[in-house]
Amino acid sequence: MTRLTLTVNGDPRVIEGPATLADLLRQLELDARMVVVELNREIVRRPRLAETEVQNGDSVELVHFVGGG
């Protein structure tokens, strides 16, 4: 395992790698059905989260949907 330094929503975060975006969401305790994921300024569709690996220095933006009315 290696340590990866990512920027997640503007904040530095260190995770164990190799890791996919799905792994990152699990570590953050986020439901993939409730977020939009952007990796290095490109939106990643939900079916690709488990196959898209994050690399050292990547920038990840997460938009979490919250219900309400």
N, C-alpha and C positions, 0 to 999 in steps of 0.2 A: 504494500500500500504506500501511496505517496500523499503528500499534503498538497492540496490545490488552494490557491488564493483567488477568490472570485469577488466581484463587486455585485451585491444583490440589493437592488433598489437604492443604490448610491452608497451603501455601507460595505466595508470589507468583511469578508467571511472566509474562514478556513474550513475546508471539509476534507475528508479522506477520499482518495481517488484510487483507481479510476471510478468515475461516477457519471450517471446519466442525469438528464433533467428530472426524470421520474424519481431517481434516488434523492436528488436535492429537495424535491417537493415533500417526499416522505420525511426527510430529516427536519424540514421546517413544519411538519405536521399540517400540510395543506392538501386539500382534496383537488386533484387535477381537474375535476369537473367544475370547480368553482374559481379557476384562475385562467388568465391569459398569460402566456409565457413569451417573453421576447429575449432572444439570445443575440447579443452583439447587433442590436437594432433590427433584428429580423424575427417576425412572429413565427413560433414553432407550433404547428398544429398538434392537437392532443394525441393522435395516433403515433406521432414521431417522438414523443417525450421519452419513451423507454429505449429508443435507439440512438438518441442524440447525446453524445458524450460532451461533458464540459471540460474545458482545458484551463490550465493555469492562466490567469489574467482575463478570463472571459467576463463580460458584463451581462448580468441577468436582471431583467425588470419583470416584476410580477404584479399583475392587477388582480386583486381579490374581489369577487362579487359578493355583495352583502344584500340580502333581501330586506324588504321593508316597504313602507308605503305611507 
